[in-house]
Amino acid sequence: MSEHTTNGTVAVDARGGSGFLVLLRHGQTAWSESGQHTGRTDIPLTEVGRRQARDAGERLRAAFPDGFEDSCVFSSPLKRAQQTAELAGFPGHGTLAGIAEWDYGGAEGRTRKQVSEASGFAWDVWRDGPQSLPESLHGDWTETLPSGETVPVHAGPGETVDQAAARAREAIAEVTPLLDAGRNVLLVAHAHILRILTSQWLGVDPHFARLLRLDTAHYSILSRYKGDNVIERWNC
């Protein structure tokens, strides 16, 4: 059984030698504040997000005083996750393509209200998915961020939640040998894909992920308990 010490560190009693799978969401971006869907657009952290990332690193070091081996830290290929990993104190991280954010298709760069107005119905990403959106929302453009930086945006067909879940299962399979060897693994990525990954860790329908809140620069811990994959801590 996993136990927590009074100072907040994570201790292991009897997990059969399995390591913890730790999930860290990236820090704040301009679009996480505005509510614009940010899937594959390579948007950087804001100054607040950079500070959040450093603070997250301190919380992780308090919870895991022995740290994480470089070979056990992986980031999404997207800039906001890579920056978070580095600012949190993990410059030697690897990259795991399977934990890139959900591709929102025609919703990319748009708020839920904008998508609903453009599509003519009250669109919900979990219920309807990107495939329900009209092709008129597809396209490429350049968006100027509040900082003045410009980023290219691509809105295409997107992917279903089941396709995102399949990627998440592949990512879990890639790090499972490390967990089986008793090593703690840290994944630095995005809210939706990490929530979907958690559903796949638990072996439940990926739509369950909508019920899991994960704030910017917050971490969660997945583990094994008496043969089951479980949530150890959430949104810390």
VEXDREN-2710 file (C-alpha; in Angstrom, 1 decimal):
% VEXDREN-2710
k/r/px/py/pz
1/MET/0.0/0.0/0.0
2/SER/1.2/3.5/-0.8
3/GLU/1.5/5.9/2.2
4/HIS/2.1/9.6/2.5
5/THR/4.5/11.0/5.1
6/THR/3.4/14.0/7.2
7/ASN/5.7/16.4/5.3
8/GLY/4.0/15.7/2.0
9/THR/6.6/13.3/0.5
10/VAL/5.5/10.2/-1.3
11/ALA/6.6/7.0/0.4
12/VAL/6.1/3.4/-0.8
13/ASP/5.0/0.5/1.4
14/ALA/4.1/-2.3/-0.9
15/ARG/3.3/-1.6/-4.6
16/GLY/5.0/-4.7/-5.8
17/GLY/8.1/-2.7/-6.8
18/SER/6.2/-0.5/-9.3
19/GLY/7.1/3.1/-9.7
20/PHE/4.8/6.1/-9.7
21/LEU/3.5/7.7/-12.9
22/VAL/3.5/11.4/-12.3
23/LEU/1.6/13.8/-14.7
24/LEU/2.4/17.5/-14.8
25/ARG/0.3/20.0/-16.8
26/HIS/2.2/22.9/-18.4
27/GLY/2.0/26.4/-17.0
28/GLN/-0.3/29.2/-18.1
29/THR/-0.4/30.3/-21.7
30/ALA/-2.3/33.2/-23.3
31/TRP/-4.9/30.8/-24.6
32/SER/-5.4/28.9/-21.4
33/GLU/-6.4/32.3/-20.0
34/SER/-8.6/33.3/-22.9
35/GLY/-10.3/29.9/-23.2
36/GLN/-9.1/29.3/-26.8
37/HIS/-8.7/25.6/-27.7
38/THR/-5.0/25.0/-27.8
39/GLY/-4.2/21.6/-29.4
40/ARG/-1.2/21.5/-31.7
41/THR/-0.6/25.3/-31.9
42/ASP/2.9/25.7/-30.6
43/ILE/2.2/28.5/-28.1
44/PRO/4.7/29.5/-25.4
45/LEU/4.2/30.1/-21.7
46/THR/3.3/33.5/-20.3
47/GLU/5.5/35.0/-17.6
48/VAL/2.9/33.7/-15.1
49/GLY/3.2/30.3/-16.7
50/ARG/7.0/30.4/-16.4
51/ARG/6.7/31.2/-12.7
52/GLN/4.1/28.5/-12.2
53/ALA/6.4/26.0/-13.9
54/ARG/9.2/26.8/-11.5
55/ASP/6.9/26.6/-8.5
56/ALA/5.6/23.2/-9.7
57/GLY/9.2/21.9/-9.8
58/GLU/9.6/22.9/-6.2
59/ARG/6.5/21.0/-5.2
60/LEU/7.6/18.0/-7.1
61/ARG/11.0/18.0/-5.4
62/ALA/9.3/18.2/-2.0
63/ALA/7.1/15.3/-2.9
64/PHE/9.9/13.3/-4.5
65/PRO/13.1/14.2/-2.7
66/ASP/15.1/11.6/-4.7
67/GLY/14.0/13.2/-7.9
68/PHE/13.5/11.6/-11.3
69/GLU/16.2/10.1/-13.5
70/ASP/16.6/12.0/-16.8
71/SER/15.7/8.8/-18.7
72/CYS/12.4/8.8/-16.8
73/VAL/11.2/12.3/-17.6
74/PHE/9.3/12.9/-20.9
75/SER/7.7/16.0/-22.3
76/SER/5.2/16.6/-25.1
77/PRO/6.9/17.9/-28.2
78/LEU/5.0/21.2/-27.9
79/LYS/6.8/24.3/-26.7
80/ARG/4.6/25.0/-23.6
81/ALA/5.3/21.6/-22.2
82/GLN/9.0/21.6/-23.1
83/GLN/9.4/25.0/-21.4
84/THR/7.5/23.7/-18.3
85/ALA/9.8/20.7/-18.0
86/GLU/12.9/22.8/-18.2
87/LEU/11.8/25.5/-15.9
88/ALA/10.6/22.9/-13.4
89/GLY/14.2/21.6/-13.2
90/PHE/14.2/18.8/-15.8
91/PRO/16.4/20.0/-18.7
92/GLY/17.5/16.5/-19.5
93/HIS/14.0/15.3/-20.4
94/GLY/13.1/13.2/-23.4
95/THR/10.2/13.8/-25.8
96/LEU/7.1/11.5/-26.1
97/ALA/5.0/12.2/-29.2
98/GLY/2.1/10.3/-27.8
99/ILE/1.4/13.0/-25.1
100/ALA/0.9/15.9/-27.5
101/GLU/-2.4/17.6/-26.8
102/TRP/-5.7/16.4/-28.4
103/ASP/-6.0/17.7/-31.9
104/TYR/-9.1/19.9/-31.7
105/GLY/-9.5/20.3/-35.5
106/GLY/-11.8/23.2/-36.4
107/ALA/-12.0/24.3/-32.8
108/GLU/-8.3/25.2/-32.7
109/GLY/-7.6/28.7/-31.6
110/ARG/-11.3/29.4/-30.9
111/THR/-13.3/29.5/-27.7
112/ARG/-16.2/27.2/-27.1
113/LYS/-18.6/30.1/-27.7
114/GLN/-17.0/31.0/-31.0
115/VAL/-17.1/27.4/-32.2
116/SER/-20.8/27.0/-31.2
117/GLU/-21.7/30.3/-33.0
118/ALA/-19.9/29.2/-36.1
119/SER/-21.2/25.7/-36.2
120/GLY/-24.8/26.5/-35.3
121/PHE/-25.2/24.3/-32.2
122/ALA/-23.9/24.2/-28.6
123/TRP/-20.8/22.3/-29.3
124/ASP/-19.0/20.3/-26.6
125/VAL/-15.6/18.8/-27.3
126/TRP/-16.3/15.7/-25.1
127/ARG/-19.8/15.0/-26.5
128/ASP/-19.4/16.0/-30.1
129/GLY/-15.7/15.9/-30.9
130/PRO/-13.9/17.8/-33.7
131/GLN/-15.4/15.7/-36.4
132/SER/-18.8/17.2/-35.8
133/LEU/-17.6/20.7/-36.9
134/PRO/-18.1/22.0/-40.4
135/GLU/-15.3/22.2/-42.9
136/SER/-15.8/26.0/-43.0
137/LEU/-13.8/26.1/-39.7
138/HIS/-10.8/24.4/-41.3
139/GLY/-7.9/26.6/-42.4
140/ASP/-4.5/28.1/-41.6
141/TRP/-3.8/31.6/-40.3
142/THR/-1.4/33.5/-38.1
143/GLU/-2.5/34.7/-34.6
144/THR/-0.8/37.5/-32.7
145/LEU/-0.5/36.8/-28.9
146/PRO/-0.9/39.6/-26.3
147/SER/2.9/39.6/-26.0
148/GLY/3.2/40.6/-29.7
149/GLU/4.6/37.1/-30.7
150/THR/2.9/35.5/-33.7
151/VAL/2.1/31.8/-34.0
152/PRO/0.8/29.8/-37.0
153/VAL/-2.5/28.1/-36.4
154/HIS/-3.8/25.0/-38.3
155/ALA/-7.4/23.9/-38.0
156/GLY/-7.9/20.6/-39.8
157/PRO/-10.1/17.5/-39.3
158/GLY/-8.7/16.9/-35.8
159/GLU/-9.0/13.6/-34.0
160/THR/-11.6/11.7/-32.0
161/VAL/-11.4/11.1/-28.3
162/ASP/-10.8/7.5/-29.1
163/GLN/-7.9/8.3/-31.3
164/ALA/-6.4/10.5/-28.6
165/ALA/-7.0/7.6/-26.1
166/ALA/-5.1/5.2/-28.4
167/ARG/-2.1/7.6/-28.4
168/ALA/-2.3/7.7/-24.6
169/ARG/-2.3/3.9/-24.4
170/GLU/0.8/3.8/-26.6
171/ALA/2.5/6.4/-24.3
172/ILE/1.7/4.3/-21.2
173/ALA/3.1/1.2/-23.0
174/GLU/6.3/3.1/-23.7
175/VAL/6.9/4.0/-20.0
176/THR/5.6/0.7/-18.5
177/PRO/9.0/-1.0/-18.5
178/LEU/10.4/1.9/-16.4
179/LEU/7.5/1.6/-14.0
180/ASP/7.9/-2.2/-13.8
181/ALA/11.6/-1.6/-12.9
182/GLY/10.5/0.4/-9.9
183/ARG/11.3/3.8/-11.4
184/ASN/9.2/6.9/-11.0
185/VAL/8.2/8.4/-14.4
186/LEU/7.3/12.1/-15.0
187/LEU/5.2/13.1/-18.0
188/VAL/4.9/16.8/-18.7
189/ALA/2.1/17.6/-21.1
190/HIS/-1.4/19.1/-21.4
191/ALA/-4.8/19.0/-19.6
192/HIS/-6.9/17.0/-22.0
193/ILE/-4.4/14.4/-23.1
194/LEU/-3.2/13.8/-19.5
195/ARG/-6.8/13.4/-18.3
196/ILE/-7.5/11.0/-21.2
197/LEU/-4.3/9.1/-20.4
198/THR/-5.5/8.7/-16.8
199/SER/-8.8/7.2/-18.1
200/GLN/-6.7/4.7/-20.0
201/TRP/-4.5/4.0/-17.0
202/LEU/-7.7/3.1/-15.1
203/GLY/-9.1/1.1/-18.0
204/VAL/-12.3/3.1/-18.3
205/ASP/-14.0/4.9/-21.2
206/PRO/-12.0/8.0/-22.2
207/HIS/-15.1/10.2/-21.8
208/PHE/-14.5/9.7/-18.0
209/ALA/-11.7/12.2/-18.4
210/ARG/-14.1/15.1/-18.6
211/LEU/-14.7/14.6/-14.9
212/LEU/-11.1/15.1/-14.0
213/ARG/-10.0/18.7/-13.4
214/LEU/-6.4/19.5/-14.0
215/ASP/-5.2/23.1/-13.5
216/THR/-2.1/24.7/-15.1
217/ALA/1.2/23.6/-13.6
218/HIS/-0.5/21.1/-11.3
219/TYR/0.6/17.5/-10.9
220/SER/-1.1/14.2/-10.3
221/ILE/0.2/10.8/-9.4
222/LEU/-1.0/7.4/-10.8
223/SER/0.1/4.2/-9.1
224/ARG/-0.7/0.5/-8.7
225/TYR/-2.6/-0.8/-5.6
226/LYS/-3.2/-4.5/-5.0
227/GLY/-3.0/-5.2/-8.7
228/ASP/-5.1/-2.3/-9.8
229/ASN/-4.1/0.9/-11.6
230/VAL/-5.3/3.8/-9.4
231/ILE/-5.2/7.5/-8.9
232/GLU/-2.8/8.2/-6.0
233/ARG/-3.1/12.0/-5.9
234/TRP/-4.9/14.5/-8.1
235/ASN/-4.4/18.1/-9.1
236/CYS/-1.7/18.9/-6.5
END
